[in-house]
Amino acid sequence: MSVPIKAIAGVELDLLDGIGIATARVTNTAAKFNLSWDRFVRLKAAAEAIEATTTSRLLDAGGYDGALALFLPDRQFDVIDPATTGGSVLAIPVGDASYQAVVAVDVLEHIEPSQRSKALEEFARVGSEYIFLNYPCRESKEAQELALKLTKNPLVREHVEWELPDSDWVLAELAKYGFRGEVQPHTSIAVWLGQFVTLNLVPDAAEDLNRYLINNFANEPYSRPLYHLLVCRRDIA
């Protein structure tokens, strides 16, 4: 499967017994600064939420190259992704409650809408304590449409044509399985739009731009958020 994202160095994926899951092995944490700014800020936000918990064994669902592990090298991450491990988040090949937490960063919006409830059911099945979800929120719809018009990026095309997840709906779905959580909006649409268009249309300039933005604007305030980060914990009876 071809994915228009460059895999990052600094983390290796060690496949586990041909089941479509790999363990992420960090070899160079500094490689995270080579990420694009938009990947850096969303992984950073997820990592900070995870760091506030005691979870140590996590499944990075749809985690592609395992870059999230670069932000939390002391925690154990397994990765399942059709492009890199051959596994599907719609049928995770492990038993119930196999992981303390499931993390899915910018994954749900790339699942066909009729299958999103199945993905959430799987996350709730294999995660014993927490589910962390990040995705572009519906407040960013107009910017997503402009980004698609300017870049024709196939991932943004899915944002527009499949529609972005409704966070109220996501929380209601997870509540069916005993998870309660909150929505944490973050990241500036304005910075993202300029960065993303440059990344796609002027790739030779993107490396210097991304490093500058990471160093100076990783916590930029927003007037309208780009992402929703959902932090959900299973109810304890």
PEFENHU-V592602 format. One record per backbone hydrogen bond with DSSP energy under -0.5 kcal/mol. CO is the residue of the C=O (numbers start at 1). NH is the residue of the N-H. If there is no record, write none. Layout:
BEGIN
CO_NH ; CO_NH
END
This chain:
BEGIN
3_5 ; 8_11 ; 10_27 ; 10_28 ; 12_14 ; 12_25 ; 13_15 ; 14_23 ; 15_17 ; 16_19 ; 20_87 ; 21_16 ; 22_79 ; 23_14 ; 24_26 ; 25_12 ; 28_31 ; 29_32 ; 30_33 ; 31_34 ; 32_35 ; 36_40 ; 37_41 ; 38_42 ; 39_43 ; 40_44 ; 41_45 ; 42_46 ; 43_47 ; 44_48 ; 45_49 ; 46_50 ; 47_51 ; 48_52 ; 50_53 ; 56_58 ; 56_76 ; 57_100 ; 57_101 ; 58_60 ; 58_78 ; 59_61 ; 59_103 ; 60_63 ; 60_80 ; 63_65 ; 63_66 ; 63_67 ; 66_69 ; 67_70 ; 68_71 ; 68_72 ; 69_72 ; 72_75 ; 75_77 ; 76_58 ; 77_24 ; 78_60 ; 79_22 ; 80_62 ; 80_63 ; 81_84 ; 81_85 ; 81_86 ; 81_87 ; 88_91 ; 92_94 ; 95_98 ; 99_128 ; 100_129 ; 100_130 ; 101_59 ; 102_132 ; 103_61 ; 104_106 ; 104_134 ; 107_110 ; 108_111 ; 112_115 ; 112_116 ; 113_116 ; 115_119 ; 116_120 ; 117_121 ; 118_122 ; 119_123 ; 120_124 ; 121_125 ; 122_126 ; 123_127 ; 125_97 ; 126_99 ; 126_128 ; 129_234 ; 130_102 ; 131_133 ; 131_232 ; 132_104 ; 133_230 ; 134_106 ; 134_107 ; 135_228 ; 137_140 ; 138_141 ; 140_144 ; 141_145 ; 142_146 ; 143_147 ; 144_148 ; 145_149 ; 146_150 ; 147_151 ; 148_152 ; 153_157 ; 154_158 ; 155_159 ; 156_160 ; 157_161 ; 158_162 ; 165_167 ; 166_170 ; 167_171 ; 168_172 ; 169_173 ; 170_174 ; 171_175 ; 172_176 ; 173_176 ; 174_177 ; 174_179 ; 175_178 ; 178_235 ; 180_233 ; 182_231 ; 183_185 ; 184_229 ; 186_226 ; 186_227 ; 187_226 ; 188_192 ; 189_193 ; 190_194 ; 191_195 ; 192_196 ; 193_197 ; 194_198 ; 195_199 ; 196_200 ; 197_201 ; 198_202 ; 202_205 ; 202_206 ; 203_206 ; 203_207 ; 205_209 ; 206_210 ; 207_211 ; 208_212 ; 209_213 ; 210_214 ; 211_215 ; 212_216 ; 213_217 ; 214_218 ; 217_220 ; 224_189 ; 226_137 ; 227_186 ; 228_135 ; 228_230 ; 229_184 ; 229_231 ; 230_133 ; 230_232 ; 231_182 ; 232_131 ; 233_180 ; 235_237
END
